[in-house]
């Protein structure tokens, strides 16, 4: 038997809101995050307000700065359950 994890959505949180939540939990300002990532403040503001897509490269850069996995930012609200497959 092979163990694998099946993802199940728990809540709906936009990607931009997940960026904002994690940034605020780490007590960083948007300007702090902009300096850490090289992403302009205006772009971070637009991401957090869901006016522009996060995108893979931005997610990677933000995840490095926020010390989290990019999937946490791109797919917020997913729960992982343990299941068995034959």
Residue, then its C-alpha position, 0 to 999 in steps of 0.5 A: x500500500x502506498x500512502x498519499x495525501x488527498x487535498x480538500x478545500x476548507x475555506x475560500x481565501x483569495x491568494x492576495x489575502x493569504x499573502x497579507x495574512x502571512x505578512x501581517x503575522x510576521x509583522x512586516x509592512x508592505x514596504x518591508x516585503x517590497x524591499x525583501x523581494x524586489x517586487x514594487x510596493x504598488x504590485x504587492x498592494x495590487x496582489x493583496x487586493x486581488x487586482x493582479x494575479x500572484x503568478x508563479x514567479x512572484x509566489x516563489x519570491x514572496x514565499x522565500x521572503x515569508x519563509x513558507x511554501x509557495x503553495x500556501x500562497x497560491x492555494x490557500x484554504x486547502x486541507x490535507x487528509x491522509x488516505x491509502x491507495x492500493 
